[in-house]
Amino acid sequence: MTKKETFDNEFISHVTHELRTPVTLIKGFSQVIIEDEDMDEESKKDFIRIIYNESCKLSSMIDKLSYISKLDRNKFFIKKIYVEPVQFIKEVLKKFQSQSEEKSISLQFNFCEPVTSVMLDPEKMTVALEEILKDTFQILSSNGKIEITISFTARKFIIEIKDNGKGIPSEEVPLIFNKFYKVSYRPEDSGTGLGLTLAAKIIKCHRGSIKVKSDENKGTCFTITSPLV
């Protein structure tokens, strides 16, 4: 068996595994609703909520797989425009405000003047940042802290996303951008293991890089570096 065939088989196995749980739950709860004519309304709403949540997971995974497939086949096009980075980051963080309040997580944004406009694809880079932040929120306990800092060099735009969570075991850090990889202490149903893969590929398409520094029981810092133009 060639290396490519081995990779393809492993990929199909991973996709099948990730699809099986939500499909089984959707099928099972739907069947109960159909067959139990005497089910009370409260139970029915709970079952429908589970079906909805699992269908959202499926939709999210399909979207990410589609993105990654386009990136791998060079069918993913970056449309850069000049963006004011402070406002851009603030718009991304707005989407996490309610989640931050629900989990009592401090969400802090730092920047220093002067701020330089940067060229990036706002839609695609938003996806990359959202995936990193989603991953951070999933593993961060209540009363945690996430700190986002932007800075500049003569030719580079730098975004740091730092948390004070559990950190990532050192032997797992090189693996976190692999498709379907989940840090060992995360619950089996926490995400698809595709978000960081997608984020890294989008950043690479911007001719940028992403690095991770993590200390167990202290936290993790993602550093994104991208050209100003």
C-alpha positions as CSV (number, residue, x, y, z in Angstrom):
1,M,0.0,0.0,0.0
2,T,1.4,3.4,-1.0
3,K,1.8,6.3,1.5
4,K,-1.1,8.1,-0.3
5,E,-3.4,5.1,0.0
6,T,-2.6,4.8,3.7
7,F,-3.3,8.5,4.2
8,D,-6.6,8.2,2.2
9,N,-7.7,5.2,4.2
10,E,-7.0,6.9,7.5
11,F,-8.8,10.0,6.4
12,I,-11.9,8.1,5.4
13,S,-11.8,6.2,8.7
14,H,-11.6,9.5,10.7
15,V,-14.5,11.1,8.7
16,T,-16.6,7.9,9.2
17,H,-15.9,8.0,12.9
18,E,-16.7,11.7,13.3
19,L,-20.0,11.3,11.3
20,R,-21.2,8.2,13.1
21,T,-22.0,9.8,16.5
22,P,-24.2,12.7,15.3
23,V,-25.9,10.6,12.6
24,T,-26.7,7.9,15.2
25,L,-28.1,10.5,17.7
26,I,-30.2,12.2,15.0
27,K,-31.6,8.9,13.8
28,G,-32.2,7.6,17.3
29,F,-34.0,10.6,18.7
30,S,-36.0,11.2,15.5
31,Q,-37.2,7.6,15.7
32,V,-38.3,8.0,19.3
33,I,-40.3,11.2,18.5
34,I,-42.0,9.4,15.5
35,E,-42.9,6.2,17.4
36,D,-43.8,7.7,20.9
37,E,-47.2,9.3,20.2
38,D,-47.7,10.0,24.0
39,M,-44.4,11.8,24.5
40,D,-44.9,15.0,26.5
41,E,-44.0,18.3,24.9
42,E,-41.1,19.1,27.2
43,S,-39.3,15.8,26.3
44,K,-40.1,16.3,22.7
45,K,-38.5,19.8,22.8
46,D,-35.4,18.3,24.5
47,F,-35.1,15.7,21.8
48,I,-35.6,18.2,19.0
49,R,-32.9,20.4,20.6
50,I,-30.4,17.5,20.6
51,I,-31.3,16.8,16.9
52,Y,-30.7,20.4,16.0
53,N,-27.4,20.6,17.9
54,E,-26.1,17.4,16.3
55,S,-27.2,18.6,12.8
56,C,-25.2,21.9,13.4
57,K,-22.1,19.8,14.2
58,L,-22.6,17.9,11.0
59,S,-23.0,21.1,9.0
60,S,-19.9,22.6,10.6
61,M,-17.8,19.6,9.8
62,I,-19.0,19.5,6.2
63,D,-18.2,23.2,5.8
64,K,-14.7,22.7,7.2
65,L,-14.0,19.6,5.1
66,S,-15.1,21.6,2.0
67,Y,-12.8,24.5,3.0
68,I,-9.8,22.2,3.6
69,S,-10.4,20.2,0.3
70,K,-10.3,23.5,-1.6
71,L,-7.2,24.5,0.1
72,D,-5.5,21.2,-0.5
73,R,-6.4,21.4,-4.2
74,N,-5.4,25.0,-4.6
75,K,-9.0,26.0,-5.3
76,F,-9.1,28.4,-2.4
77,F,-8.7,32.0,-3.4
78,I,-7.6,34.8,-1.1
79,K,-9.0,38.3,-1.9
80,K,-6.9,40.8,0.1
81,I,-8.0,44.3,0.8
82,Y,-6.7,47.0,3.2
83,V,-8.2,46.4,6.6
84,E,-8.0,48.5,9.8
85,P,-6.8,45.8,12.2
86,V,-8.2,47.1,15.5
87,Q,-11.7,47.3,14.2
88,F,-11.3,44.0,12.4
89,I,-10.3,42.2,15.6
90,K,-13.1,43.9,17.6
91,E,-15.6,42.6,15.1
92,V,-14.3,39.1,15.5
93,L,-14.4,39.3,19.3
94,K,-18.0,40.6,19.3
95,K,-19.1,37.1,18.3
96,F,-17.6,35.6,21.5
97,Q,-18.9,38.2,23.9
98,S,-22.0,36.3,25.1
99,Q,-19.9,33.1,25.4
100,S,-17.4,35.0,27.4
101,E,-20.1,36.3,29.8
102,E,-21.7,32.9,30.1
103,K,-18.5,31.2,31.2
104,S,-17.1,34.2,33.1
105,I,-14.1,34.3,30.9
106,S,-12.2,37.6,30.6
107,L,-11.7,38.6,27.0
108,Q,-9.0,41.3,26.8
109,F,-7.7,43.1,23.6
110,N,-4.4,45.0,23.6
111,F,-2.8,47.1,20.9
112,C,-0.3,49.9,20.8
113,E,-0.4,53.1,18.6
114,P,0.3,53.8,15.9
115,V,-1.8,51.1,14.1
116,T,-1.0,50.3,10.5
117,S,-3.6,49.2,7.9
118,V,-2.9,45.6,6.7
119,M,-3.8,43.7,3.6
120,L,-5.7,40.5,4.2
121,D,-8.9,38.6,3.2
122,P,-11.2,39.7,6.1
123,E,-13.7,36.8,5.5
124,K,-11.1,34.1,5.4
125,M,-9.0,35.5,8.3
126,T,-12.1,35.8,10.4
127,V,-12.7,32.1,9.9
128,A,-9.1,31.4,11.0
129,L,-9.4,33.5,14.2
130,E,-12.8,32.2,15.0
131,E,-11.5,28.6,14.9
132,I,-8.6,29.3,17.2
133,L,-10.9,31.2,19.6
134,K,-13.6,28.4,19.5
135,D,-10.9,25.9,20.4
136,T,-9.6,28.1,23.2
137,F,-13.1,28.6,24.7
138,Q,-13.8,24.9,24.6
139,I,-10.9,23.9,26.8
140,L,-10.9,27.0,29.1
141,S,-12.5,26.7,32.5
142,S,-14.8,29.3,34.0
143,N,-13.1,32.4,35.3
144,G,-10.3,31.9,32.7
145,K,-8.7,34.6,30.7
146,I,-8.0,35.1,26.9
147,E,-5.7,37.9,25.9
148,I,-5.5,39.1,22.2
149,T,-2.6,41.4,21.3
150,I,-1.7,42.9,18.0
151,S,1.7,44.4,17.1
152,F,3.7,45.3,14.1
153,T,7.2,45.0,12.7
154,A,8.5,46.8,9.6
155,R,6.9,44.2,7.3
156,K,4.8,42.0,9.5
157,F,1.5,42.0,11.3
158,I,1.4,39.9,14.5
159,I,-1.6,38.5,16.4
160,E,-1.1,36.7,19.7
161,I,-4.0,34.8,21.3
162,K,-3.0,33.8,24.8
163,D,-4.9,31.9,27.5
164,N,-4.3,30.8,31.1
165,G,-5.8,27.3,30.7
166,K,-4.5,23.8,31.1
167,G,-1.9,24.1,28.4
168,I,-1.1,21.4,25.9
169,P,1.2,18.4,26.7
170,S,4.5,19.1,25.1
171,E,4.4,15.8,23.1
172,E,1.1,16.8,21.5
173,V,2.0,20.4,20.5
174,P,3.4,19.3,17.1
175,L,0.2,17.4,16.3
176,I,-2.5,19.9,17.0
177,F,-2.7,21.2,13.4
178,N,-3.2,17.6,12.0
179,K,-6.7,16.8,10.6
180,F,-9.0,15.4,13.3
181,Y,-6.5,15.7,16.1
182,K,-7.8,16.5,19.5
183,V,-5.8,17.2,22.6
184,S,-5.9,14.1,24.9
185,Y,-7.8,15.7,27.8
186,R,-10.6,17.1,25.6
187,P,-14.0,15.2,25.6
188,E,-14.6,13.0,22.6
189,D,-17.6,15.2,21.5
190,S,-15.8,18.5,21.7
191,G,-15.5,19.7,18.2
192,T,-14.3,17.9,15.0
193,G,-10.6,18.3,15.3
194,L,-10.6,20.3,12.0
195,G,-10.7,23.9,13.2
196,L,-7.0,24.4,13.8
197,T,-6.1,22.6,10.6
198,L,-8.3,25.0,8.7
199,A,-7.0,28.0,10.6
200,A,-3.3,27.1,9.8
201,K,-4.1,26.5,6.1
202,I,-5.9,29.9,5.8
203,I,-3.0,31.7,7.4
204,K,-0.5,29.9,5.1
205,C,-2.5,31.1,2.1
206,H,-1.9,34.7,3.4
207,R,1.9,33.9,3.2
208,G,1.8,33.9,7.0
209,S,2.7,31.4,9.8
210,I,1.2,30.2,13.1
211,K,3.3,29.0,16.0
212,V,2.2,27.6,19.4
213,K,3.9,27.8,22.7
214,S,2.3,26.0,25.6
215,D,3.1,25.2,29.2
216,E,1.0,22.6,31.1
217,N,-1.1,24.2,33.9
218,K,-0.1,27.7,32.7
219,G,-1.6,28.2,29.3
220,T,-1.2,28.4,25.6
221,C,-0.2,31.2,23.2
222,F,-0.9,31.1,19.4
223,T,1.2,33.6,17.5
224,I,0.1,34.5,13.9
225,T,2.5,36.4,11.7
226,S,1.3,37.8,8.4
227,P,2.8,40.2,5.8
228,L,1.5,43.8,6.0
229,V,0.7,43.7,2.2
